[in-house]
Structure formats: C-alpha cells, structure tokens
Amino acid sequence: MSDDHAIQIKALGPRPAYHLIAEHLWGAGCNIDSDGDSRTPDAHDWTELSLSLRGAPGQQLDIDPVATEPLALVVRSPHADICRKAAAFIVSFSGGTVDGA
C-alpha cells in the first residue's frame, strides 16, 4: 500500500482480538482475509496484523510495529476513514495514545 494513510499508536496494553477489529470496521460476520502474528483468533498480544474485506478492493488495513519498548504500532490503510476508525478502536480497547490523524 503505497498511498496509505498512517496513524501511529503508542504505549498499548493488550490489543483487541483481530476479528473484533474487522467487525468494528465492516460489521459482524464480515468475510475477511487476515494475516499476522496472532497465535489464536482471540489473542491480545499480537503486534502485526493485515486485514482485507473479501470482494471489496481497497478495503484493507495493515498494522506493524515501529518500536517494541514501549510498544508503538503504525496503522495503515488506503482509506483515511478505515485508518482512523481502526486506530481509535484499538486505543479504546487497549489504552495508549494516537499520534497524527
């Protein structure tokens, strides 16, 4: 994703399970592709995540670490709304701060 919107999140606690982020973005029962370092579907300690809504080009989200101590993640998407909505949801679940918008 080269023309992405990006928001950095700092000092996070446990993150929401990845499927909760997808449901927050695209609704309950959404059909997604996902990838990342979550050991189980309900894990809260992931640091890398990619989500995309099947059948909807451009409806995607990537989250990657930019620092580990303290944890800082960057949330990226081609759509500013998806980026903002995901970052706000993660911070509401796990605390921390959002830098940039």
Residue pairs with C-beta under 8 A, 6 or more apart in sequence:
1 60
1 62
1 76
1 77
1 78
3 78
4 62
4 76
4 77
4 78
4 83
5 76
5 77
5 78
5 79
5 80
5 83
5 84
6 74
6 75
6 76
6 83
6 100
7 74
7 75
7 83
7 84
7 87
7 98
7 99
7 100
7 101
8 66
8 72
8 73
8 74
8 75
8 98
8 99
8 100
9 72
9 73
9 74
9 75
9 87
9 90
9 91
9 96
9 97
9 98
9 99
10 70
10 71
10 72
10 96
10 97
10 99
11 70
11 71
11 72
11 95
11 96
11 97
12 71
12 72
12 73
12 90
12 91
12 94
12 95
12 96
13 94
13 95
13 96
14 44
14 45
14 93
14 94
15 44
15 45
15 46
15 90
15 93
15 94
16 24
16 44
16 89
16 90
16 93
16 94
17 38
17 41
17 42
17 43
17 44
18 34
18 36
18 38
18 41
18 43
18 46
18 49
18 51
19 32
19 34
19 41
20 89
20 93
21 49
21 51
21 61
21 86
21 89
21 90
22 30
22 32
22 34
22 51
22 53
23 29
23 30
24 85
24 86
24 89
25 51
25 53
25 59
25 61
25 82
25 85
25 86
25 89
26 32
26 53
26 56
26 59
30 53
31 53
31 54
31 55
32 51
32 52
32 53
32 54
33 50
33 51
33 52
33 54
34 49
34 50
34 51
34 52
35 49
35 50
36 46
36 48
36 49
36 50
36 63
37 46
37 47
37 48
37 49
38 46
38 49
39 45
39 46
44 94
47 64
47 65
47 68
47 71
47 73
48 63
48 64
48 65
49 61
49 62
49 63
50 60
50 61
50 62
50 63
51 60
51 61
52 59
52 60
52 61
53 59
53 60
58 78
58 79
59 79
59 82
60 77
60 78
60 82
61 75
61 76
61 77
61 82
61 83
61 86
62 75
62 76
62 77
63 73
63 74
63 75
63 76
63 86
63 90
64 73
64 74
64 76
65 71
65 72
65 73
65 74
66 72
66 73
66 74
73 90
75 83
75 86
75 87
75 90
76 83
77 83
77 86
84 101
87 98
88 98
90 96
91 97
91 98
